[in-house]
Amino acid sequence: MDAAQQEATARARELQRNWYGEPLGALFRRLIDDLGLNQARLAGVLGLSAPMLSQLMSGQRAKIGNPAVVQRVQLLQELAAQVADGSVSAAEATERMEEIKKSQGGSVLSNTTHTVSTSGAPTVKRVVREIQSLLRSVAAAGDIIEAADSLAPSHPELAEFLRVYGAGRTSDAVAHYQFHQN
């Protein structure tokens, strides 16, 4: 890969970070690991060709052009969180992936089933992911950071919230929430 290609790839990954909160390669690899998929199966569930998925993962392409595919990515992220917290079994996850594959998208804010803990309350990770999804559906991470910076002098708590939940990693936001609960 020459210097121009490396620069283009770095720019695409930075755009992905701004649009999706992280480079798509990292996001897709996590989905593959969490849901026990391979790239071809992930591409099929998302409704992408395997070469397109590969180009998005490698940074050869920056943006997912189809809103329905973005919606499926969000649904898979939610499913992966449910598998991780044990509220959805592997067999149920396989069934849900088939439903996701058939979904035509829809509004960014969907009426999905909420994950709950054994106490009946939504899990912290689930709530954090929903907040992140909502914020990222209306603005890119870079725009959220700019908004946080402009709010910081007069509303420091809101600015911190936007930085952590709107542009940060899920694990950092969960830790932030748990720290402030104690």
C-alpha positions in Angstrom: 0.0 0.0 0.0 1.5 3.3 -1.0 1.4 6.5 1.0 -1.6 7.9 -0.8 -3.6 4.7 -0.1 -2.6 4.7 3.5 -3.7 8.3 3.9 -7.0 7.6 2.2 -7.6 4.6 4.5 -6.7 6.6 7.6 -9.1 9.3 6.5 -11.9 6.8 5.9 -11.4 5.3 9.3 -11.5 8.7 10.9 -14.8 9.4 9.1 -16.1 6.1 10.3 -15.1 7.0 13.8 -17.0 10.3 13.5 -20.1 8.8 11.9 -20.3 5.5 13.7 -18.4 6.1 16.9 -15.5 3.8 15.9 -13.9 2.4 12.7 -16.2 -0.2 11.1 -13.4 -2.8 11.1 -13.4 -2.8 14.9 -17.2 -2.7 15.2 -17.7 -5.6 12.7 -14.9 -7.7 14.3 -16.6 -7.3 17.6 -19.9 -8.4 16.1 -18.2 -11.4 14.5 -16.6 -12.4 17.8 -19.6 -11.7 20.0 -22.1 -13.5 17.8 -19.9 -16.3 16.5 -20.1 -15.3 12.9 -17.7 -15.2 10.0 -17.4 -12.3 7.6 -19.6 -13.9 4.9 -22.4 -14.6 7.4 -22.2 -11.1 8.8 -22.4 -9.7 5.3 -25.4 -11.8 4.6 -27.2 -10.7 7.8 -26.5 -7.1 7.1 -27.5 -7.3 3.4 -24.1 -6.4 2.1 -21.9 -8.2 -0.4 -18.8 -9.9 1.1 -16.5 -7.5 -0.9 -18.4 -4.5 0.3 -18.1 -5.6 4.0 -14.4 -6.2 3.4 -14.0 -2.7 1.9 -15.8 -1.1 4.9 -13.7 -3.1 7.4 -10.4 -2.2 5.7 -11.2 1.5 5.3 -11.3 1.3 1.5 -14.8 2.6 1.8 -15.9 5.0 4.6 -19.7 5.0 4.6 -22.6 2.6 4.7 -24.9 4.0 2.1 -28.0 2.1 2.9 -29.9 3.3 6.0 -31.5 -0.2 6.4 -28.0 -1.7 6.7 -27.1 0.9 9.4 -30.3 -0.1 11.2 -29.3 -3.8 11.0 -25.9 -2.9 12.4 -27.6 -1.3 15.4 -29.9 -4.3 15.9 -26.9 -6.6 15.8 -25.1 -4.5 18.4 -28.1 -4.7 20.6 -28.3 -8.5 20.1 -24.6 -8.9 20.9 -25.1 -7.0 24.1 -28.0 -9.3 25.0 -25.9 -12.4 24.3 -23.1 -10.9 26.3 -25.3 -10.3 29.4 -26.9 -13.8 29.1 -30.4 -12.6 28.4 -30.4 -14.2 24.9 -29.1 -17.7 24.2 -27.0 -18.7 21.2 -30.0 -20.4 19.6 -32.2 -17.4 20.2 -29.5 -15.2 18.7 -29.5 -17.3 15.5 -33.2 -16.9 15.2 -33.0 -13.1 15.8 -30.3 -12.8 13.2 -32.6 -14.3 10.6 -35.3 -11.7 11.6 -32.7 -8.9 11.4 -31.6 -10.1 8.0 -35.2 -9.9 6.7 -35.8 -6.5 8.3 -36.2 -3.6 5.9 -35.0 -1.0 8.3 -37.3 1.7 9.4 -36.9 4.6 11.8 -33.6 5.0 13.6 -35.5 4.9 16.9 -37.2 1.5 16.8 -39.5 -0.2 19.3 -37.1 -3.1 20.1 -37.5 -5.4 23.0 -35.6 -4.1 26.0 -33.1 -6.3 27.8 -33.7 -6.6 31.5 -31.7 -8.0 34.3 -33.0 -10.7 36.6 -34.4 -7.9 38.8 -36.6 -6.7 35.9 -34.6 -3.4 35.4 -32.8 -2.7 32.1 -29.1 -3.5 32.3 -26.7 -0.6 32.5 -25.0 -1.6 29.3 -28.3 -1.7 27.5 -29.3 1.8 28.7 -25.9 3.1 27.7 -26.1 1.6 24.3 -29.5 3.1 23.7 -28.3 6.5 24.8 -25.3 6.2 22.4 -27.5 5.0 19.6 -29.9 7.9 20.1 -27.1 10.5 20.2 -25.3 9.0 17.2 -28.5 8.8 15.2 -28.7 12.6 15.2 -25.0 13.7 15.0 -21.6 12.3 14.3 -19.1 11.9 17.2 -17.1 14.9 16.0 -20.2 17.1 16.0 -21.1 15.8 19.5 -17.7 16.7 20.8 -18.0 20.2 19.3 -21.3 20.6 21.0 -19.8 19.5 24.3 -17.0 21.9 23.9 -19.4 24.8 23.3 -21.5 23.8 26.3 -18.6 23.2 28.7 -18.3 26.7 30.1 -21.9 27.1 31.1 -23.0 23.4 31.4 -20.0 21.3 32.4 -22.1 18.3 33.4 -24.0 18.2 30.1 -20.7 18.6 28.2 -19.2 15.6 30.1 -22.3 13.6 29.4 -22.1 14.3 25.7 -18.5 13.4 25.5 -18.8 10.1 27.4 -22.1 8.9 26.0 -22.2 10.5 22.6 -18.6 10.1 21.4 -17.1 7.6 23.9 -16.8 3.9 24.0 -19.6 1.8 25.6 -17.3 0.3 28.2 -16.1 3.8 29.3 -19.7 5.1 29.5 -20.8 2.1 31.6 -17.8 2.7 33.9 -18.7 6.4 34.1 -22.3 5.6 35.0 -21.3 3.1 37.7 -18.7 5.5 39.2 -21.4 8.2 39.5 -23.8 5.8 41.1 -21.5 5.2 44.1 
